[in-house]
Amino acid sequence: MDIVERDANIDNVVSLMGLGMGGGPQDSTADASPPQDRVPGGVDSVIALRKKTSKPVIAAVYSPFSAGGVQEARRVIKKLQEGGVPAFVTVERAATALKNALDYYNFRRNLDVG
């Protein structure tokens, strides 16, 4: 994550978090460990990056469509949002939010120039 944060060629950070896709048990409720222990890279590392960088950081959290998967996704999304990271249930929604933020930035920049 440090390389991404320092790279001047990277303007935004989108973390893709797949839950319950590691070939383990389908019912994620069987695993009582905290969500950050089940997500590669960890929820905490994404929140830490958000606090460290001025770049926009967002997350797309996706999970199997099951009761346990949906509950786990809700927990992870809530923790990310509480840590200041906008989180979305699909990559498409995350991309739309990022595009809307860029459009708003460009709009504001044009107001300041004109």
Secondary structure as GFF3:
##gff-version 3
##sequence-region A 1 114
A	DSSP	alpha_helix	2	6	.	.	.	ID=ss1
A	DSSP	beta_strand	13	18	.	.	.	ID=ss2
A	DSSP	three_ten_helix	28	30	.	.	.	ID=ss3
A	DSSP	three_ten_helix	35	37	.	.	.	ID=ss4
A	DSSP	alpha_helix	43	52	.	.	.	ID=ss5
A	DSSP	beta_strand	57	62	.	.	.	ID=ss6
A	DSSP	alpha_helix	67	82	.	.	.	ID=ss7
A	DSSP	beta_strand	87	88	.	.	.	ID=ss8
A	DSSP	alpha_helix	91	113	.	.	.	ID=ss9
###
